[in-house]
């Protein structure tokens, strides 16, 4: 779907939803349905794309379902995933006979709609009355129109699961603060931290606000609302216990199993140099420019001068701010369409919509404009913001190339599954679809699923995150039977000199390996035409000298 049609139809859907909301007075239903339709329309641009990294999760899930444990290769305990809860869910579905690729896509989309509902409800928690309903409606539409959220809701990873859990935990936190609900958000934060380890950071921010929120209740002048320090301590302890009872056994298991505090992917991607932080700042700046993320700065203004619920608004603002700081610290992400910001998008759009709604509702004019004019201005503003937010998707040519590359990798993996020996070991750069489809023991040359490479002391920050670490000698010492450096099909078979075209690429693991004389001494260039005019290129280990001599002596 081209950009003008995507925008035009999305704005028409938004307008229809607004009309339904005004007539039926059900802003919640209108927001969820309209947001879901826009997400689906937006997903037409992205929906048949599954990330190569999703196949990593699928491989862990399938191995677990097959009784091998949550492992990359049988017998090797390395935590090359960061989404335990997602892997666990997928494993159960695989055990039930579901197709993991289709299941991951549709389950992610469904959870994306749940996150849209969360954005609506969180806006309502931040802003009372009719203004809150309008803000919720706007937040739902903007979330559905967000490129990072749309692509990663259906790309096979845990993004929408984590986003939905974070939105649910934030909503419960506000209700616990404002309405005295039972402190169940601690348990939801535990599930969020099992979906992604960054949930621990957001849980910690919530803990700080839980402590701060007790002070007004202890010091309240209203005797009916005043509570004792003991009661507040018990209340916080119950909240923390809800988290600990779920998360502590999981963390103990993963530490005993994998031996490291953080997942292996953290060590493969994150360093401590200024280049990494500069890359993270650039990542944040790109998101702020493409999706007007700077609008979150309306929150502290709204908290100071409007009727928005002050502490809840500052709480959500703190969650968003902490996430941005974390993204800068880890240096952003190497995957397409600003993936890391999809996780926090429900909170961001709820905060922006509620803050803007509070400021507009609290504005004082010498002469109030007619109601129809105010609504027309709102419609125009929302339509303009929708068009602005949808715009980057229209130019997302990287997804087109990624989609084509994924089709090639799937074909390559299936060819290996059908033609390679089941005991063969392969070494790959793109450690997703090829290992998943081939089902062969695999060496991940970028280290996401390899403990040795991930823990090498190599400066990071100048190249895309997750594509910087390598150890060519280690890979050759492991003597893989097949090394795959060309992770796409070519129109002609590669000769040795054709591999020189990779010398200028941004993947040191590939460039450095091609410089090793051992590689050319121990491996020979092979190519096979697996589709008409489509060649699969690989480097195949030469038979040992003794074996070659024995073979040549045969009559």
N, C-alpha and C positions, 0 to 999 in steps of 0.2 A: 504494500500500500504506500503510495507516494505521500510526501509530507502535506501538501495542500488538502488532499482528501482526508488524511488522518486527522488534521486539525479541524477541518470543517465538520466532519461527522462527530468528532468528540465534542465540539462546542454545541452541536445540535442535541446530542445526548444530554449534555449538561443542562441546556435550556429546557429540554423536556422534563428532566428530573426536577429542576427548579419549579416548573409549573405544577408537577404532581405534588411536590412538597407544599406549595402554597395552597393548593386546592384541598388536599387530603389532610394537611397538617401533620404529616408523618415524614419529618425531615430525616429521621434515621433510616427508614426503608428506602426513601428516595436516594439518600447518600450512598448506601451500600449497593443498591441496584445500579445506579448511574456509574458509580466508581467501578463496579465489577465489569460493566459493559465497556467502559473506556479502557480498563486494564486489558480486557480481551481484544479490543480493537488495536491497542498499542502492542499487544503481544503478537499480532499478526506480523509485525516487523521482526519479532524475535522468536516466535514460539517454536519453530522447528530447529532451534539452536540448543544443543546440550554442550555445556562446557567440558573441555577435556579433563579438567580437574574433578568434575562430577564423577567421572569413571573411576577415579581413585576411591571415592567413597563407595561406589558400587562394588568395587573389587573387595574392599574390606567387609562390606555387608554380605556379599555372596560367600566369602570364605567362612564367615561366622555361621551363616545358615547351613553351610556344608559340614560344620563341626570342626573346622580347622582353627577356630579362635579368631579374634579380631586382629588379623595379621595381613601383611602385604604378601609375603612369601611364606609357605608352610614352615613352621619352626623358627621364623625370624620375628622377634617381638620388637617392632618399631612403630611408633605412633605417627604415621604419616597422614593423619586426618586431624581435623580440629572440630569435629561435629559429632561427638559420640552419640547424642540422642538421635540425630538424623540417621546415622549408620544403624543404630538399634532398630528404629522404625522400619527402615528399608530391609533390614535382615529378616524381620518378621514377615514382611510382605513377600520377600523372595521365597521364604519357607512355605508360604501359602500358595506359591505358584505364579505370583505377579511378575510382569515384565518390568525390570527395574528402571529402564530408561523412560518408558511411558509413565510408570507410576511416579517417578521422581518429578517428571514434568507436570503432571496433573495435580499431584498432591501439593507441589509448590505453588501452583496457581490458586488452588483452593485456599491455602493458608495465606496467600496474598490478599484474597478477598476478606479473610478474617482480620488481617492487619489493617485493611481499609476501614472495617467496622471499628477497630481499635482507635484509629486516628479520629473518627467521628466522635466516639465516646470520650476520648481524652479531651478533646476540645470542649465538650459539654461539661466536663469536670473542672475545667479551668475558667469557664465563663458562664454565668447564669443566664436564664431567660431566653428570649427569642434570639438575642445576639449570639448566644452559645450554640443554638441550633443551626443558625446560618453559618457560623464559623466551622462547625463540624461538617456541614455539607461541603464547604469550600475545601477543607482539609482533605476530605475523602477524594475529591476530584483531583486535587493537585498531586496527591500521592499516586493515584492511578496513572497520571500523566508523566510521572517522573521516570526518565529513561533507566537509571540504575535499578530502580525498584521493579520496573516492567521486565527488563531482560533477566534479572537474577531471580525473579519469582518463578520462572519456568525453565531455568538453565540446569536444574538438577541438583543444586546445592541447597544448603540449609538456610539461605537468607531469609525467606519469608517465615520460616518456622521461628527463627530467632527474633525477627521483627515483631511477630505476633505475640510471642512470650514477653518481650520487653514492654510492648504497649499494655498488655494485661497486667504486668507487675506494676507499672507506673500508675495505671488506673486504680488498682487496689491500694497502692500506697497513698494516693490522694484521698480515697474514701476512708482509709484508716485514720488519716490525719483530720479530715474535715467532719466525718460522721461517726467516728469511733468504731468502725468495723473491726471484727476480729483480725489480728495481724497475719493474714494468710499470704501476703506478698513475699515473705521470706521464702516460702516453699516454691513459689513461682520463679523467684530469682534463682533458686537452685536448679530448676529445670533449664532456665536460660543459660546458666553457667555450664550445664552439661551439653547444651546445644552448641555453644561456643565459649571458650575460656574467658573471653572479654566480659562475659556476664558477671565475673567476679568484680571487675572494676565498677560496673554500674551498681552492683550490690553494695560495694563499699561506700559509694556516693549516697546511696539510699540510707545506709546506716548512719552517716553523719547527719543527714536531715532528720532521721528518726530521733536522734539525740537532741537536736536543736528544737524540734517540735514539742518536746516534753516541757521545755522551760515555761512557755506561756500558760500551760495547764497547771503547773505547780504553783506559779505566782499569780494565778487569776484572782481578780478582786471579787468575782462572782463565786460565792461559796458553793453553789450547785455545780459549777463547772470545775472547781478546784480539785486537784488530785494530789495524793501524797507522792513523795519521791520513791517510796517503796513500790507503790502500785505502778508507777511508770517504769521502774526497773524490771518488774515482773512482766509488764507488757512488752518491753523491748526484748527481754530474755525469751519470751514465747516466740516472738518474731524471728530471732536469731536461731532458736532451736528448730523451727520449721525448716530453715535453710540447712542447718547442720545435719539433721537426721537424714536428709536426702543426699546432700552433696558429699559429706564426709566419707561414707562407705564407698561411693564412686571414686573419690580422689584416692583413697587408700588402695583400692584395687588397681587403678591405673598407674600409681607410683610403683607398686610392687611388680606390676606387669612390665612396665616400660623403663623404670629406673630414673626418670627425669622429671623435674618439677613442671616443665613446660612441654608441649608437644614438639615432636621432632621438626615440624615445619617452622616453628619459631626460630630454632637454631639455624635452620637453612636460610632464613630470610633476613633476620635482624642482627645488626651489629651495634656499634656505639660511636660511629664517626659522624662528623658534621655533615658530610655529603648525604648521609641517610636522612637527617633531619631536614636538610634543604630539599631533598626529593619529596619528603612528606609535606612540607610547606607548599611546594608547587602543586602537589596533588590536591591539597585543600583549596588552594587558590583557583585551580581549574574548576572544581566543583562549585565554588562560590560564584564564579563568573557564569558558568553554564546554567546553573539552577537557582540563582539569586539566593544562595544560602545565607548571605549577609543579612537577610531579613529577620533572622533569629534575634538580631540585636534590638528588635522592637520589644522583646520580652522584658528586659529590665526597665525600659521606658514605661511600658504598660504597667508594670508592677509598681512604679513610683507614682504615676499620675492617673490611673484609671481604676475601674471597678473589677478588674481581673482578680481572681483569687491569688493573692500576692505570694504566699509561701509555696503553694503548688506550682505556680508559674516559674518561680525561681528554682524550684526543685527540677522541673523538666529542663529548664535552661542549663542547669548544672550537669545534668546527664548528657545533654547534647555537647556542651563545652568539654566535658571529660572525654567524650568519644573523639572529638576533633583533636584534642591533645594527644590521645593515644595514636590516632592515625598519623599525626606528624612524627611521633616518636618512632614508630615502626617503619616509617618511610613510605607510607601509602601501600599500593598494591600493584602487581604486575598484570592483572587480568583486565579485560575490557570494561568500558562504560562505568568506571569509578565505582567498582563493586562495594568497597567498604562502606560507602554512605547509604547503600540500600538498607543496611541493618538498622539504622537509626532514623530513617526517613519518616515513619509514622509519628515519632515524637517531634521531629523538626516541623513537619507541616501542621500538626495540631497546635504547636506553640506559635507558629507564625500566624495562622488563621485566627486563633483566639486572641493574640496580642493585637493584631490589626483590628479585629472586631471590637475589642474593648476600647481602643483609642478612638475609633469612629463613633461608637455608641456614646462615649463620654465627651465628644466634641460639643462645644457650645457656640451657637451661631446667634447673631443679633436677630436674624430672621430665618426660621427653619425652612429648608427647601421642601417642596412638595414631595409626598411619599413616593409618587411614581418616578420622580427625578432621582431620588436616592436609590431606588431599586434599579433603575436604568444604569446609573453610575456603577453600582455593584456588579451588574451583569457584564458591563463593558470591561471593568477591571479584571474580573475573574476570567473572561474570555481571553483578554490580552495575556494574562499570566499563564493560562493553559497553553496558548500558542507559543509563548516564550519557553515554557518547560518542555514542550514536545519537540521544539526545533532541533536539539542535538540529535535526536533519533533519526531525523531525516538525512543526516549526513554521516551515519554510522557505517561507513564502508568497511571498517575493520570486522564487523560482524559477518558481512558477506564473505570475506576471505576466511574468517574463522570457520564458518559453516562448511565451506568447500574443503578446508583442511580436515575437518572432523570426518567428513564423508570418506576422504582418502584413508585416514587412520583406521577407521572402522573396517574398511575393505582390507587393509594390510593385516590387521589383527586377525580377521577371519581367515585370510589365506594362511597365516602361520598356524592357526588352530587346525586347519585341514591338512596341511602339508609338512609342517615341521615335526620332528620327533617330540613326543610329550616330555622327554627328559632334557630337551634343549634349554639353555639359559640365554636370554636376550638382554642386551643393554640398550637403553633408549634415552632420548632427551625429552620427548613428549610422553610422560609416564601416565597416560590416562587410558584412552580408548584402545591403544595397541596392546598393552598388558591385559586389560579387561577382556577383550575379545579373544586374544590368543590363549589365555589361561596358562601361560608359561611362567616359570620363575624369571623374575625381571630385576635387573640392576638399574636403579634410577640415577642417572648420571648427574642430575641437578641436586640430588640429596634430599628431596622432600620425603622420600621413603627409604633413605639410607642413612643410618646413624653416623657412620664414619665420615662421609662427605659433609653432612650437615654440621658437624662439630669441628670442621677444619677452621683454623684461624685465617680467614681471608677478608680483607676489607670489602665492605659492601656499601652501596649507596649511589654509585655512578650509573648502574644499569637497572633494568626493571627488577623489582623485588622478586626473589625466588629463582632468578636466572643467573646468579653470579658465582656460586660455589661449584667446585669441580675437583677431581683428583684422577688424572689420566692413568698414572702408574697403578693406582689401586684398582681401577676398572680392568686394566689389562692383566693384572695379577690374578684377578678372579676368573680369567679365561672364559668369558661368555662365548657361546657358540656363534651367536649372530649379534652384530652391532648395527643399530639402525640410526644413522645420522641424518638421512633424508626422510623426514616424517610427512612427506606428501608424494603423490604419484607424479611421475614426469612423462612427457610425451616421447622421450627417447631414453634408452638406457644410459646410465652414468658410466663413464670411464674414470680412471684414477684422476686425471687432470680436471675433470668436472667438479671434483670435491673442493678444488681451490676456490670455487665461487663462494664458499662459506667463510673465507678468511676475514671478510668484513662484517660478519654478523655480530649480534650483541649477546651471543651465548658462549662464554669462555670454555665451557665443557666441550663443545663441538670444535672450536678453533684450536684449543690446545691439543686435543687428541689427534687431530689431523697432522700436527707437527711431530708426532712421535714416530721415530723410525721403527720402533717395535710394532706399531700398528700395521705398517706395510710389510714387515717381515713375517708377521704371524697371521695376517688376514688377507684375503683376496677379494677383489671387487666382483660382486654378482648382481644380476638384475633379472627379474622375471616379469613377463607381461601378464598381469592378472586380469586386465580388461583390455579390450581392443584399443591399442594406441596409448595404454596407461601402464607405466613400468614401476615396479616396486624394487628399489635399490637398497642393497645391504652389503655389509662386509662380513664374510663368512670365514670362520677360523680354519686355517690350513690344517690338514692332518699332520700329526707329529711325524718326524723323520722315520722313526722305526715302523710306524704304520704304513707310510708311503712305500718304504722299501719292501715290506712284506707284501703289499698289494701289487707292486710291480713284478714280484717274483712269481706271482700266480700264473699258471699256464693259460 
